[in-house]
Amino acid sequence: MQPTEKNVDGSGVSTRPSSRKRWDTTDLSLVAVFAALIAALAILPGIPVGPLGVPITLQTLGVMLAGIVLGPARGTAAVLLYLVAGLIGLPVFSGFSGGFGVLAGPTAGYLLAFPLAALVAGLLAVIVLRTARRFRTALLFLACLTASLLTIHPLGIAGLVINAGLPLRDAIIVDAAYLPGDVLKNVLAAVLAVSVHRAFPRLLGAHRS
């Protein structure tokens, strides 16, 4: 607990500024904008892959951008807002789908992994942007790739096993088809994020994570 500092008049009002800042309208607007961006990228026509036809979409590009541009807190909030909008029935998922029924489909694991991916990518991006002065694009790419490999692909494979009934080996093979596309999308996310942070260097300030 922070000790209070007495003023000269003896009152016990703390004069120390709080290290925690509440989100303002700018933060909330950014969360909403990135949630809308993910939705827009999701409804673009995908490329069906594998026997289940789970499509390659640009959703993960939006998810990674949210994390490495907004940071872990706001980025995760944007992805959660997108997921909530889809689960309550808005057609913002791939193929203009929505509703809780998607959680019984083969894409459920990938969708549920999105907030975790934004969180991990955002945490790593904060470290990169606060410590690195060179090779930021490469480092942000590695941040996105790490988040993808730690969250999206493992949970995606789990969803294929549980909901689609695939054997683990087959689920891994199906998931592997998405890796080349993820690499390309992560490169694009890193390039875009570096440009954004160059234009708005205080976007990931100490109190705006």
C-alpha positions in Angstrom: 0.0 0.0 0.0 1.4 3.4 -0.9 2.1 5.7 2.1 0.3 9.0 2.0 2.3 12.1 2.0 1.1 14.9 4.2 0.8 18.4 2.9 2.1 21.4 4.7 -1.3 21.9 6.3 -1.1 18.4 7.8 -3.7 16.8 5.7 -3.2 13.2 4.7 -3.8 13.7 1.0 -1.2 11.9 -1.2 0.6 14.2 -3.6 2.3 11.2 -5.4 0.8 10.7 -8.9 -0.7 7.3 -9.4 1.3 4.9 -11.6 -1.9 3.4 -13.0 -3.9 5.3 -15.5 -7.5 4.6 -16.5 -8.2 4.2 -20.1 -9.6 7.3 -21.8 -11.7 7.7 -24.9 -8.7 7.4 -27.1 -7.9 3.9 -25.7 -11.5 2.8 -26.0 -11.7 4.1 -29.6 -8.5 2.2 -30.5 -9.9 -1.0 -29.0 -13.1 -0.6 -31.1 -11.2 0.3 -34.3 -9.0 -2.7 -34.1 -11.9 -5.0 -33.2 -13.6 -3.7 -36.4 -10.4 -4.2 -38.3 -10.2 -7.9 -37.3 -13.8 -8.3 -38.3 -13.2 -6.7 -41.7 -10.2 -8.9 -42.4 -12.1 -12.0 -41.2 -15.0 -11.6 -43.7 -12.7 -11.2 -46.7 -12.9 -14.4 -48.8 -10.6 -17.1 -47.4 -8.8 -20.0 -49.0 -10.1 -23.4 -47.8 -7.4 -25.8 -46.8 -7.4 -29.5 -46.0 -10.2 -32.0 -45.8 -12.2 -29.9 -43.3 -12.0 -26.7 -45.4 -10.8 -24.5 -42.6 -9.9 -21.4 -44.5 -6.7 -19.3 -44.5 -7.9 -15.8 -43.7 -6.5 -12.5 -42.7 -7.9 -12.7 -39.1 -4.5 -13.5 -37.6 -3.0 -10.4 -39.3 -5.5 -8.3 -37.4 -4.9 -10.1 -34.2 -1.2 -9.7 -34.3 -1.5 -6.0 -35.3 -3.8 -5.4 -32.3 -1.2 -6.9 -30.0 2.0 -5.3 -31.3 0.4 -1.9 -32.1 -1.8 -1.4 -29.0 0.1 -3.5 -26.5 -1.0 -6.5 -24.4 -4.0 -4.9 -22.5 -5.7 -2.9 -25.3 -4.7 -5.5 -27.9 -6.3 -8.3 -25.9 -9.3 -6.2 -25.3 -9.8 -5.5 -29.0 -9.7 -9.2 -29.8 -12.0 -10.1 -27.0 -14.5 -7.4 -28.2 -14.3 -9.0 -31.7 -14.9 -12.5 -30.2 -17.8 -11.3 -28.1 -19.4 -9.6 -31.1 -19.2 -12.8 -33.1 -20.4 -15.1 -30.3 -23.5 -13.1 -29.7 -24.4 -13.6 -33.3 -22.9 -10.8 -35.4 -21.6 -12.3 -38.7 -18.0 -11.2 -38.1 -16.3 -14.6 -38.3 -14.9 -16.2 -41.4 -17.6 -16.8 -44.0 -20.0 -14.3 -42.4 -20.7 -16.7 -39.6 -21.4 -15.9 -35.9 -23.0 -17.4 -32.8 -21.9 -19.9 -30.2 -22.2 -22.7 -32.7 -18.7 -21.9 -34.0 -17.4 -23.2 -30.8 -18.5 -26.7 -31.9 -16.7 -26.3 -35.2 -13.1 -27.1 -36.3 -12.1 -23.4 -36.0 -13.0 -23.1 -32.3 -9.4 -23.6 -31.1 -8.0 -21.0 -33.4 -10.7 -18.4 -32.3 -10.2 -19.1 -28.6 -6.4 -18.7 -29.1 -6.7 -15.2 -30.6 -6.8 -13.2 -27.3 -3.8 -15.1 -25.9 -1.9 -14.5 -29.1 -2.6 -10.8 -28.9 -1.5 -10.8 -25.2 1.8 -12.6 -25.9 2.6 -10.6 -29.0 1.8 -7.4 -27.1 4.0 -8.3 -24.2 6.9 -9.1 -26.4 6.3 -6.0 -28.5 6.6 -3.8 -25.4 9.9 -5.3 -24.6 11.2 -4.8 -28.2 10.0 -1.2 -28.5 11.4 -0.2 -25.2 14.8 -1.9 -25.5 15.7 -2.2 -29.2 16.7 0.6 -31.4 17.7 -1.5 -34.4 16.2 -4.5 -36.2 12.7 -3.7 -34.8 10.9 -5.1 -37.8 12.7 -8.4 -37.5 12.2 -8.5 -33.7 8.5 -7.7 -34.0 8.2 -10.4 -36.6 9.7 -12.9 -34.1 7.3 -11.6 -31.5 4.4 -12.4 -33.7 5.7 -15.8 -34.8 6.4 -16.7 -31.2 2.9 -15.8 -30.1 1.5 -17.7 -33.0 3.5 -20.9 -32.3 2.8 -20.7 -28.6 -1.0 -20.1 -28.8 -2.8 -20.2 -32.1 -1.3 -23.4 -33.5 -1.4 -25.5 -30.3 -5.0 -24.5 -29.5 -5.9 -24.8 -33.2 -4.6 -28.4 -33.2 -6.5 -29.1 -30.0 -9.7 -27.9 -31.6 -9.2 -30.1 -34.7 -8.7 -33.1 -32.4 -11.7 -32.4 -30.1 -14.3 -30.9 -32.5 -13.3 -32.6 -35.8 -12.3 -35.9 -34.4 -8.9 -36.0 -36.1 -6.1 -38.0 -34.8 -3.3 -35.8 -33.3 -0.9 -36.6 -36.2 -3.5 -35.7 -38.8 -4.4 -32.5 -36.9 -0.8 -31.4 -36.8 -0.5 -32.1 -40.6 -3.6 -30.0 -41.3 -2.4 -27.2 -39.1 1.0 -27.2 -40.7 -0.6 -26.0 -44.0 -1.3 -22.6 -42.2 2.3 -22.0 -41.2 3.6 -20.4 -44.5 0.6 -18.0 -44.6 1.2 -17.1 -40.9 4.8 -16.3 -41.6 3.8 -13.9 -44.4 1.1 -12.3 -42.3 3.5 -11.9 -39.4 6.1 -10.2 -41.7 3.4 -7.8 -42.9 2.2 -7.1 -39.3 5.7 -6.3 -38.2 6.3 -3.9 -41.2 3.0 -2.1 -40.5 3.6 -1.9 -36.8 7.0 -0.3 -37.2 5.5 2.3 -39.4 2.8 3.0 -36.9 5.1 3.3 -34.0 7.5 5.5 -36.0 4.6 7.9 -36.6 3.2 7.6 -33.1 6.1 6.8 -30.8 4.1 7.3 -27.6 1.4 4.8 -28.6 2.9 2.2 -26.2 3.8 4.7 -23.4 4.3 3.5 -19.9 0.7 4.0 -19.0 -0.8 2.9 -22.3 -0.2 -0.8 -22.5 
